[in-house]
Amino acid sequence: MMTRAWKLPTVTGPYFLSLLMMNSCWLLGSASSGADPQQATQEYAHSIRLDGDIILGGLFPVHARGERGLPCGELKKEKGIHRLEAMLFAIDLINKDPDLLPNVTLGARILDTCSRDTYALEQSLTFVQALIERDASDVRCANGEPPVLARPDKVVAVIGAAASSVSIMVANILRLFKIPQISYASTAPELSDNTRYDFFSRVVPPDSYQAQSMLDVVTALGWNYVSTLASEGNYGESGVDAFVQISRESGGVCIAQSLKIPREPKPGEFDKIVLRLLETPNARTIITFANEDDIRRILDAAKRNNLTGHFLWVGSDSWGAKISPVVQQERVAEGAVTILPKRASVDAFDRYFKSRSLSNNRRNVWFAEFWEENFGCKLGMHGRKPGGARKCTGLEKVGRESTYEQEGKVQFVMDAVYAMAHALHRMHRQLCGGIPGLCPRMANVDGKELLSFIRHVNFNGSAGTPVTFNENGDAPGRYDIFQYQLNNRSAEYKVIGHWTNQLHLNMEALQWREGTAPLPASVCSLPCRAGERKKVVKGVPCCWHCERCEGYHFLSGEFSCELCPYERRPDRNRTGCQPIPIIKLEWHSPWALVPVFISVTGILATIFVMVTFVRFNDTPIVRASGREMSYVLLTGIFLCYIITFPMIATPDVAVCSFRRVFLGLGMCFSYAALLTKTNRIHRIFEQGKKAVTAPRFISPASQLAITFSLISVQLLGVLVWFAADPPHTFVDYSEQRSQDPERARGVLKCDISDLSLICSLGYSLLLMVTCTVYAIKTRAVPETFNEAKPIGFTMYTTCIIWLAFIPIFFGTSQSAERLYIQTATLTVSLSLSASVSLGMLYVPKVYVIIFHPEQNVPKRKRSFKAVVTAATMTSKLSQLAAERPNGEVKTELCEGVEAGVLPTKTTYVSYANHAT
């Protein structure tokens, strides 16, 4: 029979009949041509046949894929022979079990797939021969004779295959003939499609579960940039597709490259694949869905290219815990994380397999080949082992003269056979009513009916775990997670976790190459530092550039920055916002110390003056100064000094109230008193030019009434201010809001705006200006009679101070030091204004009172007329002095003066003491 490459069958029975006729004619021709009669039995040379009441088919990769056009290659001891013997062993146990299929014997027809889907498709035609009606009347062999048609065994179900590509190919044929199929190793997600593979079931979970578990492992290890590597075929490609699909849905892992290993790789192909994987060096993790042979060759290529330790391998169940892929390349495979459906070693199978020998295992047609391969010997003249190998004695023993370790899928092979047996048992119990043996209703097993029983089986398998199927024929996902580790020159697969719908990983059990970090990295971009957002590269969500959140922005999410609330600023790491520190003018600040010093000095000086005036209250100097108005003026000076302290104190409702009241009140007291005095002087001398009668409202009581009337206007304005806008504090975050958030400060303030300040001081400044005008008008009044000139000098100096205050105060409104500059400027200006008044108006008087008491003596009282006349003559004397020589002036004045003579010493005149 020639080897043919079959596509998925879309034809019906007659097509297969012609194929079977070809086989029959080939056998007849061989016999009639004098060929060796044993060639007529070639049909069974590559298959195992066990008689029984019910025949199960079996598909196993006894040999590897052949090269150079050959269908089959070298023998697979574990994946082939171990699994095959597991099916035979399971059938033996079932046939011996009196409670399972009583008096019903299971038989088998087991074929070799040679790890090739096309070859397996050809072999699987054996399973459907009995279901095809044969009409050979029109069929003739090449020699013209009719074909010899042997009666084939009827296969009711098939166990297998191993590779997903083989199972898919075979399932397309078996479903046409309604033959159920249970695989022990095929995990391709495609096989879960119940509309296309409705007669397919499996005792291993699909790769969609495996892909999810692998993704969970990669995520748990912090690897988000990986490449995938798949063997060409359904298993590899569908496994990678499932992984890529799930990773896209989760969004946590990006695929750098997806490479495929051809079915027939050319020389150097694996070196090219390794070099291509190296094109994305940051993607160190390689997700592999490849067969055992491809895994071994890709590891070897990595070793040849000196890439040992660079790649981080994550292998699917085709790698699992197998030794063969890593033999002689342990270093390059070190640290590999592999997945394997949860399994347990079947001790009974170990005992069974170790007891196999050439004499008691003749039913296995490949066992002799296994014997030669396993013990490195040859069997007589018919031995297949080339070279000078020793001759096999037949007394060798598995596990004694050779190493033995149970293959990982043995458990699943036995579970598949038992699942079929349990389904047949329930079917037998329902159709045969519990009658032992095969009843007529089961003579021809209905595949569709058997399938329904298969999907409803539920029993504990050989590992003690439940064996069940869902509506798609898939087993539940249960995986063990392994890592290939080297310890003291010995290598082993160590269980590091398990997956049952979610991952349970023992991070402490992980072990990596010496000299590497505790957990190697496989990321496209390193994590951004604190306060940096990720700017993702378009189309590659795992690759990004880091951008720092600038200004008052903080990292609100992985990819975005947000602006902090106005009263907050980013913390040091820019991962959140924190309150902006609130500041105020501290007492120890230089901006406060200078005003406080001036204020304290002024307060002490004012108190000293007041005490002096009170002590010498009835002396001429004090009385001449106008005692009542002096005390009002000194009170205003004191208030101007005292306002410094609430201006510097920590703002609260009480402090803010004091600021509102006393900010303009001190100046109002001072300039109201000065205005009243200058106005009185002006009115007196203006009145004296017209008549000798005194003007109205020049008495002390009248002066106080006028002064307090002016002050009441200020107090009334303050009361209105209190009613309209009760005092409160607030924090001004704009004043010191700098470009650098670290320097940002909130300033605790009273709610006194610049406009409110102007309004509060405006009335006092108006009084000051008015007083200055009167001071100018009374500048010609001789100081012998009053203090008009000192008042004038006081007002001129005060105006200069406040003219300097305005540009300094309002010109620094945008300065970062605004709080300090404006507070210091305002308090110093108030203190200087008070100091000017105190120094020019009262310091000379205090000096005379203390140091020259002889001048502070009472003089005779003069009438208002005499005072005015003397003041008028003095004024004229001043005017003529500028126009005439000294002698002439004196002569003219002497002629015009009546009997009175001007005093030769300075006399302090108090208008309050003169008769009016």
Secondary structure, 3 states (H helix, E strand, C coil): CCCCCCCCCCCCHHHHHHHHHHHHHHHHHHHHCCCCHHHHHHHHCCEEEECCCEEEEEEECCEEECCCCCCEEEECHHHHHHHHHHHHHHHHHHHHCCCCCCCCCEEEEEEECCCCHHHHHHHHHHHHHHHCCCCCCCCCCCCCCCCCCCCCCCEEEEECCCCHHHHHHHHHHHHHHCCCEEECCCCCHHHHCCCCCCCEEECCCCHHHHHHHHHHHHHHCCCCEEEEEEECCHHHHHHHHHHHHHHHHHCCCEEEEEEEECCCCCCCHHHHHHHHHCCCCCCCEEEEECCHHHHHHHHHHHHHCCCCCCCEEEECCCCCCCCHHHCCCHHHHCCCEEEEECCCCCHHHHHHHHCCCCCCCCCCCCHHHHHHHHHCEECHHHCCCCCCCEECCCCCCCCCCCCCCCCCCHHHHHHHHHHHHHHHHHHHHHHHCCCCCCCHHHCCCCHHHHHHHHHCCCEECCCCCEECCCCCCCCCCCEEEEEEEEECCEEEEEEEEEECCCEEECHHHCCCCCCCCCCCCCCCCCCCCCCEEEEEECCEEEEEEEEECCCCEEECCCCCEEECCCCEEECCCCCCEEECCEECCCCCCHHHHHHHHHHHHHHHHHHHHHHHHHHCCCCHHHHHCCHHHHHHHHHHHHHHHHCHHHHHCCCCHHHHHHHHHHHHHHHHHHHHHHHHHHHHHHHHHHHHHHCCCCCCCCCHHHHHHHHHHHHHHHHHHHHHHHHHCCCCEEEEEEEECCCCHHHCEEEEEECCCHHHHHHHHHHHHHHHHHHHHHHHHCCCCCCCCCCHHHHHHHHHHHHHHHHHHHHHHHHCCCCCCHHHHHHHHHHHHHHHHHHHHHHHHCHHHHHHHHHCHHHCCCCCCCEHHHHHHHHHHHHHHHHHHCCCCHHHHHHHHHHHCCCCCCCCCCCCCCHHHCEC
